[in-house]
C-alpha cells in the first residue's frame, strides 16, 4: 500500500511539472506572424510625380537638389551598401531618385514616409534603418 501511494504521488508530481512547463513555454509563444506596425514616419500617401513605389523592403530617398542627391547616395551606401540588383531584388537597397518640387528630402518605404531637412537629418537615418528590409508598415 505504501509503495502504491509513493508511485501515485510521483506520477502527480511529474504531471504537475509537465503542465507547469507547458504553461511556461506557451505563455512566451508569439501567436502571430504579422510585422509590428510601429516605426518612424507616417502613412505614405502619394509619391512625387514620376517616382515609382519602391519594391518591398527597399527604401526610396527623393530630393530635387542635385547636391543633396549625392549626400543621399552616400547615406544609402553607408547604411546598406551600393544598391546592386541583388540588393534590390532582396529588398535590402536604399534607392535615390531626383524629383522636381520636393522640399528637402522625402523617404518612402513599406507604405510609410518621412520628410527630412537633408541627408544629415537624424530622422532620415532612423527611418532608413527602421524600414530597410521591412515589407509592411
N, C-alpha and C positions, 0 to 999 in steps of 0.2 A: 504494500500500500504506500509506504514512504517513497519507494522508487518511482511509482506511478505519479505521485504528486510532484516529485522533483522533475520528472520528464515533462509533465504538463506545464509547470512553471517555466521551464526552459523554452518550451515552444511559445508560450505567451510573450516572454521577454524578446525572443528572436523576431516574432511577428511585429511587436511594437517597434523594434529597431528598424525593420524593413519599412513600415508605414512612416516612421519619422524621416527616414532617408528619402523616400519618395516625395514626401511633403516638402522637404528642404529643397530638392532639386527642381521640383515643379514650380515652386514659388519664384525661381530665378529664370524660368524659361521665357524667352521673347516670343509671344504668341503671334506676332505679325511680321511680315516681310516688307512692310511699307517703309520708305525712307522718311526720316524726320522732316518736318515742314519748317523747322526753324533755320534761320540763317540770315545773313545781311542782305540788304536790298528790299525791294518791294515788288509786287507783281509787275510784269514787264510792260504790258500794253503794246503799242505799235512801235516797230522799229523805224529808224530813219529811212527815207526814200532811197531805194537802190541797194539796201542792205538786206541780206537773207538771214533767216534764223540759223544760228549755229547748230551743227549736228549734236545729238545728245551727248552730254559730258564735256563738250568743248566750251570755252569761254570766249566771247567776242568783245573786243575793245574797239570803240569807234570814236573818231575825232575828225575835225575839219582842218586843224592846223597841221601842216606838214612837219613842222619841228616837233610837235607833240607825238606824231606817229612813230618817229624813231625812238623816242623815250618809252613809248608803249611797247614797241618790239623788244627793247632791252628788258623791260619788266617781264614780259612773257617768256623770254629766254631764260631769265634768272629763276622764274618760278617753275616752268615746265620744260624748258629746253627748246631747241629750234622746232617749229611746228611742221614736222615731216608728215608725209602721207600716212605713215604708220601711226603716229600720234593722233592725227585727225581721225583716222578710222577707229582707233581705240577710245575716242572721246576723252583724250588727255592733252589736247592742244590749246594754247592761248593764241587766238587769231586776232589780227589787227587790220582794220579797214578804214579807208577815208570816206567820209560822207559830208556833204555840204550842209550848212545850217546847224551843226551840232555845237552847242556851247560847252566848252571844257571837254570832258571825256564821258562817254556812256559805256557801260559794260552790260552785257547780256549773257545769261546762262540759265538753263533749267527753268525757263518761264519767269525769271527774276531779272531785275535791272537795278543799277545804281548810277547816280551822277557823281562825278568827281571833278575837282578843280584841275587836276593834271595827273601825270604818271606818278608823281611823288606823293599823292594823297594817300594816307594810310587806309582810308576806307576802300579805296580801289584795290589795294593789295589784299586786304581782308576779304573782299568779295571774291577775288580771283582764287585765293587759296581755299575759301569755303566751298565754292561751287565747281571747281575744276574736278571733272570725273563724276559728278553727280548728275543723274538723269532727270530727277523730278525735283521740283521746288515746291 
